[in-house]
Amino acid sequence: MENLSKRLVSKSIEAFIMGIEIYNKPTIKYRVEGFSFFICNAWELMLKAHLINQNGEDSIYYSDSPNRTITLESTIKKIFTNANDPLRINLERIIELRNTSTHFITEDYERIYAPLFQSCVMNFINEMEEFH
């Protein structure tokens, strides 16, 4: 059976592609939100695979709840320790958008989000290549 890290990377790539596909369909009105859901999932899976490779499988689980994996926010803080890192700031802004979209309605400011998303995509590709 394929190891957990490789499975996470594979699913991460699928989530990344789904995000890109949704964003590139102009007839979908929920594409900003959909992209944010899938890109956050892609990052979370990819970064958890990196943590496993660096520190073992236990590193992605809460110590007091061994059946529950850590959040994307926790994963980011473990890997990108500089709170002023532009990559981390970019991810945190997209997480905010995802969280708002999950629990409420986001305004459709696609022109505002497009550069944020573009940076996120480039960062994802670079980090995927570096980590995996």
Buried (B, 14 or more C-beta within 10 A) or exposed (E): EEEEBBEBBEBBBBBBEBBBBBBEEEEBEEBBBBBBBBBBBBBBBBBBBBBBBEEEEEBBBEEEEEEEBBEBBBBBBBBBEEEEBEBBBBBBBBBEBBBBBEEEEBEEEEEEBEEBBEBBBEBBEEBBEEBB
